[in-house]
Amino acid sequence: MIYNDDELSGWIAEGDKRVETRLAALVRVYVEIVSGDPENGLPNEIVACETLDLSANGIQVIMPVELPVGALLPIVVEIGSQKFELVVETKWSGCMPDKGADTVWSTGFFLVDSDGSDAIRWKEAMVEWLTD
């Protein structure tokens, strides 16, 4: 499914509530949507998706599934050789305009400070990227 820049810009602008500076970047994100149960041999369910934009406190992604608002989820963001393990809250999830057989969702995540996460390192990296 391919969207052109004008379509993505229009989608991003709709319902935009963030006031902080964003970085428009296409980055791979892995979202754990179901925690596994090792005792019963059930694996985690992880969905790969891509970002529309990034900020110090939020990430907007395009993904193949809708997520419930309020869900707290672990994610991994890979940018070059850097890997960030974060915890996010789903703030919204909306179906993107149909571009074929596959339905995709634009989803907004808010970063949650969590013990053991890379939230501080993420925010420091965002400052560095935005000032370069």
TORTORTOR-748682 format. One record per atom (N, C-alpha, C): atom name; z, y, x; residue number from 0; residue in three letters. Coordinates in pm, whole numbers. Layout:
N
{CA,{Z,Y,X},NUM,ala}
...
END
This chain:
132
{N,{0,-116,84},0,met}
{CA,{0,0,0},0,met}
{C,{0,123,90},0,met}
{N,{-98,211,71},1,ile}
{CA,{-110,328,158},1,ile}
{C,{-103,454,74},1,ile}
{N,{-18,545,115},2,tyr}
{CA,{-5,675,51},2,tyr}
{C,{-49,780,152},2,tyr}
{N,{-121,883,106},3,asn}
{CA,{-159,988,200},3,asn}
{C,{-45,1089,211},3,asn}
{N,{-56,1180,309},4,asp}
{CA,{51,1276,337},4,asp}
{C,{84,1363,216},4,asp}
{N,{-17,1406,140},5,asp}
{CA,{8,1491,23},5,asp}
{C,{89,1416,-83},5,asp}
{N,{56,1290,-106},6,glu}
{CA,{130,1210,-204},6,glu}
{C,{275,1192,-162},6,glu}
{N,{296,1161,-34},7,leu}
{CA,{433,1143,16},7,leu}
{C,{511,1273,10},7,leu}
{N,{449,1385,48},8,ser}
{CA,{517,1514,45},8,ser}
{C,{560,1550,-96},8,ser}
{N,{472,1524,-193},9,gly}
{CA,{508,1551,-332},9,gly}
{C,{623,1465,-379},9,gly}
{N,{621,1338,-340},10,trp}
{CA,{727,1246,-379},10,trp}
{C,{860,1286,-315},10,trp}
{N,{857,1325,-187},11,ile}
{CA,{978,1365,-117},11,ile}
{C,{1037,1490,-181},11,ile}
{N,{953,1586,-219},12,ala}
{CA,{1001,1713,-273},12,ala}
{C,{1065,1697,-410},12,ala}
{N,{1021,1600,-489},13,glu}
{CA,{1077,1578,-622},13,glu}
{C,{1223,1537,-613},13,glu}
{N,{1310,1612,-680},14,gly}
{CA,{1451,1575,-683},14,gly}
{C,{1522,1591,-549},14,gly}
{N,{1466,1670,-460},15,asp}
{CA,{1523,1690,-327},15,asp}
{C,{1655,1765,-336},15,asp}
{N,{1763,1705,-289},16,lys}
{CA,{1895,1769,-297},16,lys}
{C,{1960,1790,-161},16,lys}
{N,{1897,1741,-55},17,arg}
{CA,{1957,1758,78},17,arg}
{C,{1932,1898,130},17,arg}
{N,{2031,1954,196},18,val}
{CA,{2016,2087,253},18,val}
{C,{2005,2083,405},18,val}
{N,{2028,1969,465},19,glu}
{CA,{2021,1961,610},19,glu}
{C,{1879,1935,658},19,glu}
{N,{1856,1967,785},20,thr}
{CA,{1725,1949,845},20,thr}
{C,{1690,1801,852},20,thr}
{N,{1564,1771,824},21,arg}
{CA,{1515,1633,827},21,arg}
{C,{1411,1616,936},21,arg}
{N,{1399,1495,978},22,leu}
{CA,{1297,1457,1074},22,leu}
{C,{1202,1361,1002},22,leu}
{N,{1077,1403,988},23,ala}
{CA,{977,1314,926},23,ala}
{C,{935,1213,1032},23,ala}
{N,{966,1088,1008},24,ala}
{CA,{935,984,1106},24,ala}
{C,{917,851,1035},24,ala}
{N,{828,772,1089},25,leu}
{CA,{805,637,1038},25,leu}
{C,{882,541,1129},25,leu}
{N,{993,491,1078},26,val}
{CA,{1085,409,1157},26,val}
{C,{1117,283,1077},26,val}
{N,{1133,172,1145},27,arg}
{CA,{1167,45,1081},27,arg}
{C,{1317,41,1051},27,arg}
{N,{1351,0,929},28,val}
{CA,{1490,-14,885},28,val}
{C,{1505,-152,821},28,val}
{N,{1617,-217,851},29,tyr}
{CA,{1649,-346,791},29,tyr}
{C,{1772,-328,704},29,tyr}
{N,{1759,-362,576},30,val}
{CA,{1867,-343,478},30,val}
{C,{1917,-480,434},30,val}
{N,{2047,-503,450},31,glu}
{CA,{2107,-628,403},31,glu}
{C,{2142,-609,256},31,glu}
{N,{2061,-669,168},32,ile}
{CA,{2082,-649,25},32,ile}
{C,{2172,-754,-37},32,ile}
{N,{2189,-868,30},33,val}
{CA,{2281,-972,-16},33,val}
{C,{2352,-1029,105},33,val}
{N,{2486,-1027,101},34,ser}
{CA,{2564,-1088,209},34,ser}
{C,{2565,-1238,190},34,ser}
{N,{2542,-1308,298},35,gly}
{CA,{2539,-1454,293},35,gly}
{C,{2678,-1514,282},35,gly}
{N,{2681,-1643,265},36,asp}
{CA,{2805,-1720,259},36,asp}
{C,{2793,-1833,360},36,asp}
{N,{2841,-1809,484},37,pro}
{CA,{2825,-1910,590},37,pro}
{C,{2889,-2045,556},37,pro}
{N,{2999,-2043,480},38,glu}
{CA,{3067,-2168,445},38,glu}
{C,{2977,-2259,360},38,glu}
{N,{2892,-2197,278},39,asn}
{CA,{2803,-2274,191},39,asn}
{C,{2659,-2276,243},39,asn}
{N,{2640,-2228,365},40,gly}
{CA,{2507,-2231,425},40,gly}
{C,{2408,-2132,366},40,gly}
{N,{2459,-2029,298},41,leu}
{CA,{2369,-1929,238},41,leu}
{C,{2351,-1813,335},41,leu}
{N,{2227,-1783,372},42,pro}
{CA,{2201,-1675,468},42,pro}
{C,{2206,-1537,402},42,pro}
{N,{2217,-1434,485},43,asn}
{CA,{2205,-1297,437},43,asn}
{C,{2062,-1275,389},43,asn}
{N,{2046,-1189,290},44,glu}
{CA,{1911,-1150,248},44,glu}
{C,{1884,-1010,300},44,glu}
{N,{1784,-999,388},45,ile}
{CA,{1754,-873,454},45,ile}
{C,{1612,-832,420},45,ile}
{N,{1596,-703,385},46,val}
{CA,{1465,-649,350},46,val}
{C,{1424,-549,457},46,val}
{N,{1303,-563,510},47,ala}
{CA,{1248,-467,605},47,ala}
{C,{1179,-355,527},47,ala}
{N,{1201,-232,570},48,cys}
{CA,{1136,-118,506},48,cys}
{C,{1109,-11,610},48,cys}
{N,{1046,98,568},49,glu}
{CA,{1013,206,659},49,glu}
{C,{1063,338,603},49,glu}
{N,{1096,430,694},50,thr}
{CA,{1149,558,653},50,thr}
{C,{1039,655,612},50,thr}
{N,{1077,748,525},51,leu}
{CA,{995,865,496},51,leu}
{C,{1050,982,577},51,leu}
{N,{1183,992,581},52,asp}
{CA,{1246,1095,662},52,asp}
{C,{1389,1057,696},52,asp}
{N,{1443,1127,797},53,leu}
{CA,{1577,1100,848},53,leu}
{C,{1653,1231,860},53,leu}
{N,{1784,1225,844},54,ser}
{CA,{1870,1339,873},54,ser}
{C,{2002,1285,926},54,ser}
{N,{2091,1375,964},55,ala}
{CA,{2219,1332,1020},55,ala}
{C,{2300,1250,920},55,ala}
{N,{2284,1279,792},56,asn}
{CA,{2366,1212,691},56,asn}
{C,{2288,1131,589},56,asn}
{N,{2156,1126,603},57,gly}
{CA,{2077,1055,504},57,gly}
{C,{1948,999,559},57,gly}
{N,{1898,898,489},58,ile}
{CA,{1772,834,525},58,ile}
{C,{1698,804,395},58,ile}
{N,{1569,836,391},59,gln}
{CA,{1487,801,276},59,gln}
{C,{1387,695,321},59,gln}
{N,{1380,586,246},60,val}
{CA,{1293,474,282},60,val}
{C,{1200,437,168},60,val}
{N,{1094,366,203},61,ile}
{CA,{1008,299,106},61,ile}
{C,{1038,151,120},61,ile}
{N,{1071,86,8},62,met}
{CA,{1107,-56,14},62,met}
{C,{1050,-133,-105},62,met}
{N,{1042,-265,-92},63,pro}
{CA,{980,-346,-197},63,pro}
{C,{1072,-383,-313},63,pro}
{N,{1198,-339,-308},64,val}
{CA,{1293,-373,-415},64,val}
{C,{1369,-248,-458},64,val}
{N,{1413,-248,-583},65,glu}
{CA,{1498,-140,-633},65,glu}
{C,{1643,-175,-602},65,glu}
{N,{1720,-76,-561},66,leu}
{CA,{1862,-97,-533},66,leu}
{C,{1946,-22,-634},66,leu}
{N,{2062,-76,-671},67,pro}
{CA,{2149,-6,-765},67,pro}
{C,{2215,115,-699},67,pro}
{N,{2222,225,-772},68,val}
{CA,{2290,344,-723},68,val}
{C,{2436,310,-700},68,val}
{N,{2489,357,-587},69,gly}
{CA,{2629,332,-553},69,gly}
{C,{2651,211,-464},69,gly}
{N,{2548,131,-444},70,ala}
{CA,{2563,11,-359},70,ala}
{C,{2592,53,-215},70,ala}
{N,{2694,-10,-155},71,leu}
{CA,{2725,10,-13},71,leu}
{C,{2662,-105,65},71,leu}
{N,{2577,-69,160},72,leu}
{CA,{2498,-171,229},72,leu}
{C,{2495,-148,379},72,leu}
{N,{2500,-255,457},73,pro}
{CA,{2477,-242,601},73,pro}
{C,{2327,-234,628},73,pro}
{N,{2290,-146,721},74,ile}
{CA,{2150,-136,761},74,ile}
{C,{2142,-131,913},74,ile}
{N,{2025,-162,964},75,val}
{CA,{1996,-147,1107},75,val}
{C,{1870,-62,1117},75,val}
{N,{1879,46,1195},76,val}
{CA,{1765,135,1218},76,val}
{C,{1723,117,1363},76,val}
{N,{1595,90,1384},77,glu}
{CA,{1542,73,1520},77,glu}
{C,{1446,187,1550},77,glu}
{N,{1480,264,1654},78,ile}
{CA,{1396,374,1699},78,ile}
{C,{1371,353,1847},78,ile}
{N,{1250,311,1879},79,gly}
{CA,{1219,278,2018},79,gly}
{C,{1311,166,2065},79,gly}
{N,{1378,190,2177},80,ser}
{CA,{1469,88,2231},80,ser}
{C,{1610,102,2175},80,ser}
{N,{1633,204,2091},81,gln}
{CA,{1766,225,2035},81,gln}
{C,{1782,153,1901},81,gln}
{N,{1900,98,1881},82,lys}
{CA,{1932,28,1756},82,lys}
{C,{2063,86,1703},82,lys}
{N,{2064,122,1575},83,phe}
{CA,{2182,180,1511},83,phe}
{C,{2224,91,1395},83,phe}
{N,{2348,44,1399},84,glu}
{CA,{2403,-34,1288},84,glu}
{C,{2487,62,1204},84,glu}
{N,{2445,83,1080},85,leu}
{CA,{2505,183,993},85,leu}
{C,{2545,122,859},85,leu}
{N,{2630,195,787},86,val}
{CA,{2664,160,650},86,val}
{C,{2618,278,565},86,val}
{N,{2548,247,455},87,val}
{CA,{2495,353,369},87,val}
{C,{2532,326,224},87,val}
{N,{2530,435,147},88,glu}
{CA,{2545,425,2},88,glu}
{C,{2411,462,-60},88,glu}
{N,{2366,383,-156},89,thr}
{CA,{2242,414,-226},89,thr}
{C,{2270,530,-322},89,thr}
{N,{2200,642,-301},90,lys}
{CA,{2219,759,-388},90,lys}
{C,{2118,760,-502},90,lys}
{N,{1999,709,-479},91,trp}
{CA,{1897,700,-583},91,trp}
{C,{1789,602,-539},91,trp}
{N,{1715,552,-637},92,ser}
{CA,{1605,461,-611},92,ser}
{C,{1504,479,-723},92,ser}
{N,{1381,518,-688},93,gly}
{CA,{1280,544,-789},93,gly}
{C,{1149,477,-756},93,gly}
{N,{1085,427,-859},94,cys}
{CA,{956,360,-842},94,cys}
{C,{851,463,-801},94,cys}
{N,{777,430,-695},95,met}
{CA,{671,519,-649},95,met}
{C,{547,496,-733},95,met}
{N,{460,597,-742},96,pro}
{CA,{337,580,-820},96,pro}
{C,{260,456,-776},96,pro}
{N,{207,383,-871},97,asp}
{CA,{138,257,-846},97,asp}
{C,{12,278,-762},97,asp}
{N,{3,203,-652},98,lys}
{CA,{-116,207,-565},98,lys}
{C,{-178,69,-553},98,lys}
{N,{-155,-16,-649},99,gly}
{CA,{-210,-151,-641},99,gly}
{C,{-115,-250,-704},99,gly}
{N,{-123,-373,-660},100,ala}
{CA,{-45,-481,-719},100,ala}
{C,{103,-475,-683},100,ala}
{N,{136,-419,-567},101,asp}
{CA,{275,-420,-521},101,asp}
{C,{349,-295,-568},101,asp}
{N,{466,-314,-626},102,thr}
{CA,{552,-202,-664},102,thr}
{C,{642,-171,-546},102,thr}
{N,{655,-43,-514},103,val}
{CA,{746,-2,-407},103,val}
{C,{840,106,-460},103,val}
{N,{955,115,-396},104,trp}
{CA,{1060,205,-438},104,trp}
{C,{1092,302,-326},104,trp}
{N,{1107,428,-362},105,ser}
{CA,{1157,528,-268},105,ser}
{C,{1307,533,-292},105,ser}
{N,{1384,514,-186},106,thr}
{CA,{1529,502,-198},106,thr}
{C,{1597,597,-103},106,thr}
{N,{1698,666,-153},107,gly}
{CA,{1775,759,-71},107,gly}
{C,{1911,700,-36},107,gly}
{N,{1941,700,94},108,phe}
{CA,{2069,650,144},108,phe}
{C,{2151,765,201},108,phe}
{N,{2281,760,178},109,phe}
{CA,{2377,852,239},109,phe}
{C,{2461,773,338},109,phe}
{N,{2471,822,462},110,leu}
{CA,{2548,752,564},110,leu}
{C,{2697,761,534},110,leu}
{N,{2765,648,544},111,val}
{CA,{2909,639,520},111,val}
{C,{2976,613,654},111,val}
{N,{3079,692,685},112,asp}
{CA,{3155,665,808},112,asp}
{C,{3231,536,788},112,asp}
{N,{3210,443,878},113,ser}
{CA,{3271,312,866},113,ser}
{C,{3310,262,1004},113,ser}
{N,{3428,200,1012},114,asp}
{CA,{3472,143,1140},114,asp}
{C,{3367,44,1190},114,asp}
{N,{3336,54,1317},115,gly}
{CA,{3242,-39,1378},115,gly}
{C,{3096,-1,1360},115,gly}
{N,{3069,105,1284},116,ser}
{CA,{2929,146,1267},116,ser}
{C,{2892,245,1377},116,ser}
{N,{2763,274,1386},117,asp}
{CA,{2712,368,1486},117,asp}
{C,{2690,507,1426},117,asp}
{N,{2769,544,1325},118,ala}
{CA,{2749,671,1255},118,ala}
{C,{2758,791,1349},118,ala}
{N,{2858,795,1436},119,ile}
{CA,{2873,908,1528},119,ile}
{C,{2756,912,1625},119,ile}
{N,{2721,798,1680},120,arg}
{CA,{2608,791,1774},120,arg}
{C,{2478,832,1705},120,arg}
{N,{2461,794,1577},121,trp}
{CA,{2344,833,1499},121,trp}
{C,{2337,985,1487},121,trp}
{N,{2449,1047,1451},122,lys}
{CA,{2450,1193,1433},122,lys}
{C,{2422,1266,1564},122,lys}
{N,{2476,1214,1673},123,glu}
{CA,{2448,1273,1805},123,glu}
{C,{2300,1260,1839},123,glu}
{N,{2241,1146,1809},124,ala}
{CA,{2099,1124,1836},124,ala}
{C,{2013,1217,1751},124,ala}
{N,{2051,1237,1625},125,met}
{CA,{1975,1327,1538},125,met}
{C,{1975,1469,1594},125,met}
{N,{2090,1515,1642},126,val}
{CA,{2097,1649,1702},126,val}
{C,{2001,1658,1820},126,val}
{N,{2002,1555,1903},127,glu}
{CA,{1913,1553,2020},127,glu}
{C,{1766,1554,1979},127,glu}
{N,{1729,1472,1881},128,trp}
{CA,{1589,1464,1837},128,trp}
{C,{1543,1595,1773},128,trp}
{N,{1632,1659,1698},129,leu}
{CA,{1594,1782,1628},129,leu}
{C,{1586,1902,1722},129,leu}
{N,{1653,1895,1836},130,thr}
{CA,{1649,2007,1931},130,thr}
{C,{1545,1989,2039},130,thr}
{N,{1481,1874,2046},131,asp}
{CA,{1374,1851,2145},131,asp}
{C,{1248,1924,2106},131,asp}
END
